[in-house]
């Protein structure tokens, strides 16, 4: 499971973003699992100022550029950090 810190001043409706990007609904504070084409099964839970995500990759062919771009856009809108900032945050641990 991977932890994504959410910027202090950033506030986003994560459940709404998941619905907009992946068409899934659930209680993000309790955590729920949904499926995303090209990615696989995703478990997401918000706890405090962090978003915890666990991915069970789909079997088959690899992801194309559009799937990766969509995932990075989702993470940016959710956490308020771009890929470079997220990488820097992970390297601190």
N, C-alpha and C positions, 0 to 999 in steps of 0.2 A: 504494500500500500504506500502511496506517495502523498506527502503533505505539501499543499500549495498554500503559502501564506497570502493573506489578502491585505493589500495596502491599508494603512490606518484610515486615511481619509476617503477611501473608496467604498461605496455602498452600492451593491447591485442585488437585484432579486434573482438569486441563483436558480430557483425553481422555474421562474419564467424564462430565463436564458436557456435552461436545459430543454424546456418545451419548444422554444423558438428554433433552436439548433437541431434537436434530435426528435422532437415530437413525443417526448415522454413526460409523464406527470407522476409526482410522488412527494412525500414529505422529506425534504432535504435535511431537516434537523435530526430525523430518525435514521436517515439513509435509505436509499433504494437502488435497485438494479434496473438497468435498461440496456437495450441493444442499439448499436450504431453501425450502419453499413460501412465496411472497410476498416473498422476499428475492433469491434467485437462486443463482448458483454462488459458493461461499465457499472461499477458500484460507486456511488458518490454520497458523501455525508459532510455536512458543515458542522463544525464543532468550534465554538468561540470565533476566533479570527483566522481560522484555517479551513481549507477544503481538502478532504481526504478522498483520493480517487484510487481505485484498484481496477485494472483492466485485465480481462481474460481475452487475449487476442483471438480473432476469428481464424479458423483454419482456411488455407487456400492462398490465393495470390496476394501479393503485398499491396500496400496502400499507394494510391496515386497522389499526385501533388495537391489535388483539390481537397482530399480528405485531410491531409496534414495542414493545409491552409485553414480549413474549417475548424479543426481542433485548436490550432494556435489562436485563432480569432475568438473562439469560445473562452479559452483560458485567459486571454487578455481582457475581455469584457468582464469575466468573473473575478479575477484577482487584481486587475488594474496594473499588471506588470507585463511587459513584453517578454519575448523569449530570452533576450539578453539579461534582463533583470532577474528572471526566474532561474537562469543558469547560475548567476552570481549568488543568489539566495541558496541554491543547493550546494554550491561549493563551500559555503560557510560552515556546513555541518560536518 
